[in-house]
Amino acid sequence: MFRFFLILIITTISIGILVSSVWFIYNQPDKRINETTVVIEKGTGSHQVANKLKEAGVVAHPLLFRLAARITGLDKKLKAGEYVFLPQISMREVLDIISKGQVHYRQLTLPEGLTTARMIELINAEPNLEGNITIEVKEGELLPETYSFSKGESRNSIVHRAQQAMIKTIDEAWKLNKQNVLKNKYQLLVLASIIEKETGVASERADVAAVFINRLRLGMKLQTDPTVIYAITKGKKELGRPLYLKDLKIDSPYNTYKYYGLPPTPICNPGREALLAAANPSQVDYLYFVVSGEGGHRFARTLQEHNDNVFAYRKSKRKK
């Protein structure tokens, strides 16, 4: 009996020491000093996950990782994706991160004022997205924004999210519409696209919007260069040169020097601020504007005042 109890005591102590050691290893921070990226493909089992983590230096004991995953029931909850592991985290934290699917998110920025063709190029050029774009996308349908995504996400998903974001933003802007010149949301989008191309100065967007709203109200031609550029390029490339006088005579519905009213479609993808400016222009009676040569524009109420501004701009340009 004494021998039996002695063996039992020794076995119990040994098991306790073993459990304590395993628990210590399970919760001990690793020795890495740099972030480590590990990609777990879909359909990867716990055995393969453990080996990947071992190869990356994130886990020192893959067998223990698999055992812990099995005991906790997390072996069936390991999620595919790209993971970035900070240095000196424990095996327990690694298992928790993967089982919760805390994947690393990348970002893709679609800048304001790009045409749809150019935005599609950016999405297609992102190497961490997968698949072809099969969704039909028209001009002006993608909201310029920075979109987060995980490695392997489809390109269609980015396009779909950008389309939905644009619909939502147009709805929000239309609710703030304070003028009765624009008849519907689509006209709001078209005007916002022109505003986006005309100025990159946030403080003058509402003034630019006012010029075009006032012109539409009075039945004047919009006479805006970006629409003529779109008539030439169809939004598929950069013009790469200044506009010539002969360009202003092009017979195109986008030529606002030749035809009255808004062009038939947007000429780019406007951002949120341009949409808000189109819906809520400044309460001013400006009818003209010209570049100031100082990063913005000079606005005018009369043609004579406008001509003076043009003369001042040309004079300052000659001095440079």
Secondary structure, DSSP 8 states (H G I E B T S, - for coil): -HHHHHHHHHHHHHHHHHHHHHHHHHHS-----S-EEEEE-TT--HHHHHHHHHHTTS-S-HHHHHHHHHHHTGGG----EEEEE-SS--HHHHHHHHHTT---EEEEEE-TT--HHHHHHHHHH-TT-BS---S---TT-S--EEEEEETT-BHHHHHHHHHHHHHHHHHHHHHT---SS--SHHHHHHHHHHHHHH---GGGHHHHHHHHHHHHHHT-----HHHHHHHHHTTSS---S---GGGGG---TT-TTTS-S--SS-SS---HHHHHHHHS--S----EEEE-SSSSEEEESSHHHHHHHHHHHHHHHHH-
